[in-house]
Amino acid sequence: MFLGLGAAAMALNASTLVIVLAGSHHITMSGAPLDAKVLAAFLLLAGAVLPLVIPPLLVTVSGTRVDAFLHRLNTFTTAHQRAINATVLAALAVLLAWKALRGS
């Protein structure tokens, strides 16, 4: 149940949508062979889903030994969530501007 809720939250997250939609557009418009496009799409979606999958995987593999690490990670990301989002979106904006200026 929580996995489904987490997946829905990630799917509705604006920064995730921007990255996945922009990446999907670049993949479909590229002149790369089909196998390279499939690999790129897989890597794009894996990157979008990894924040959802890694914490439960760590708990499954390590049990309660990972609790302190996840707590510190939660504290850090909660305190810096705006800076993290701004950095990711700024990097995407730079990439898209560069691609636009190149005309590709």
One Martini backbone bead per residue (centre of mass of N, CA, C, O) as a GRO file, in nm:
protein
  104
    1MET     BB    1   0.060   0.062  -0.024
    2PHE     BB    2   0.303   0.260   0.021
    3LEU     BB    3   0.421   0.222  -0.258
    4GLY     BB    4   0.179   0.343  -0.410
    5LEU     BB    5   0.185   0.621  -0.273
    6GLY     BB    6   0.474   0.690  -0.354
    7ALA     BB    7   0.433   0.669  -0.660
    8ALA     BB    8   0.217   0.889  -0.676
    9ALA     BB    9   0.388   1.118  -0.559
   10MET     BB   10   0.607   1.106  -0.778
   11ALA     BB   11   0.414   1.146  -1.025
   12LEU     BB   12   0.309   1.440  -0.896
   13ASN     BB   13   0.579   1.556  -0.908
   14ALA     BB   14   0.698   1.824  -1.069
   15SER     BB   15   1.002   1.761  -1.097
   16THR     BB   16   0.965   1.477  -1.209
   17LEU     BB   17   0.795   1.551  -1.455
   18VAL     BB   18   0.996   1.737  -1.592
   19ILE     BB   19   1.223   1.533  -1.626
   20VAL     BB   20   1.067   1.306  -1.773
   21LEU     BB   21   0.951   1.473  -2.008
   22ALA     BB   22   1.216   1.589  -2.116
   23GLY     BB   23   1.362   1.320  -2.150
   24SER     BB   24   1.155   1.189  -2.341
   25HIS     BB   25   1.182   1.393  -2.565
   26HIS     BB   26   1.485   1.348  -2.624
   27ILE     BB   27   1.464   1.050  -2.688
   28THR     BB   28   1.250   1.061  -2.924
   29MET     BB   29   1.424   1.290  -3.098
   30SER     BB   30   1.644   1.116  -3.142
   31GLY     BB   31   1.889   0.939  -3.360
   32ALA     BB   32   1.895   0.693  -3.210
   33PRO     BB   33   1.885   0.390  -3.150
   34LEU     BB   34   1.656   0.191  -3.007
   35ASP     BB   35   1.836   0.066  -2.782
   36ALA     BB   36   1.927   0.343  -2.669
   37LYS     BB   37   1.644   0.447  -2.600
   38VAL     BB   38   1.568   0.226  -2.401
   39LEU     BB   39   1.802   0.273  -2.205
   40ALA     BB   40   1.738   0.571  -2.146
   41ALA     BB   41   1.454   0.523  -2.035
   42PHE     BB   42   1.537   0.338  -1.806
   43LEU     BB   43   1.729   0.540  -1.663
   44LEU     BB   44   1.521   0.761  -1.618
   45LEU     BB   45   1.318   0.591  -1.447
   46ALA     BB   46   1.517   0.494  -1.236
   47GLY     BB   47   1.590   0.780  -1.131
   48ALA     BB   48   1.290   0.843  -1.041
   49VAL     BB   49   1.258   0.572  -0.847
   50LEU     BB   50   1.494   0.542  -0.642
   51PRO     BB   51   1.384   0.717  -0.397
   52LEU     BB   52   1.158   0.494  -0.348
   53VAL     BB   53   1.339   0.218  -0.327
   54ILE     BB   54   1.588   0.238  -0.137
   55PRO     BB   55   1.482   0.245   0.158
   56PRO     BB   56   1.333  -0.033   0.161
   57LEU     BB   57   1.582  -0.193   0.074
   58LEU     BB   58   1.759  -0.126   0.318
   59VAL     BB   59   1.566  -0.248   0.527
   60THR     BB   60   1.557  -0.533   0.410
   61VAL     BB   61   1.870  -0.585   0.427
   62SER     BB   62   1.943  -0.429   0.729
   63GLY     BB   63   1.724  -0.325   0.889
   64THR     BB   64   1.781  -0.142   1.182
   65ARG     BB   65   2.073  -0.038   1.102
   66VAL     BB   66   1.945   0.205   0.904
   67ASP     BB   67   1.785   0.412   1.076
   68ALA     BB   68   1.992   0.638   1.135
   69PHE     BB   69   2.051   0.712   0.842
   70LEU     BB   70   1.756   0.780   0.758
   71HIS     BB   71   1.721   1.004   0.963
   72ARG     BB   72   1.950   1.189   0.861
   73LEU     BB   73   1.843   1.209   0.571
   74ASN     BB   74   1.572   1.336   0.645
   75THR     BB   75   1.680   1.585   0.786
   76PHE     BB   76   1.839   1.696   0.547
   77THR     BB   77   1.613   1.702   0.323
   78THR     BB   78   1.416   1.878   0.482
   79ALA     BB   79   1.611   2.126   0.525
   80HIS     BB   80   1.699   2.110   0.183
   81GLN     BB   81   1.465   2.090  -0.033
   82ARG     BB   82   1.483   2.355  -0.195
   83ALA     BB   83   1.779   2.328  -0.287
   84ILE     BB   84   1.750   2.061  -0.430
   85ASN     BB   85   1.529   2.141  -0.631
   86ALA     BB   86   1.677   2.386  -0.752
   87THR     BB   87   1.921   2.230  -0.861
   88VAL     BB   88   1.776   2.037  -1.049
   89LEU     BB   89   1.620   2.255  -1.214
   90ALA     BB   90   1.867   2.421  -1.301
   91ALA     BB   91   2.007   2.197  -1.457
   92LEU     BB   92   1.776   2.157  -1.654
   93ALA     BB   93   1.769   2.447  -1.764
   94VAL     BB   94   2.054   2.447  -1.878
   95LEU     BB   95   2.017   2.212  -2.069
   96LEU     BB   96   1.777   2.330  -2.233
   97ALA     BB   97   1.919   2.590  -2.319
   98TRP     BB   98   2.153   2.459  -2.465
   99LYS     BB   99   1.978   2.301  -2.668
  100ALA     BB  100   1.836   2.553  -2.787
  101LEU     BB  101   2.095   2.703  -2.885
  102ARG     BB  102   2.181   2.455  -3.072
  103GLY     BB  103   1.909   2.332  -3.213
  104SER     BB  104   1.820   2.025  -3.066
   0.00000   0.00000   0.00000
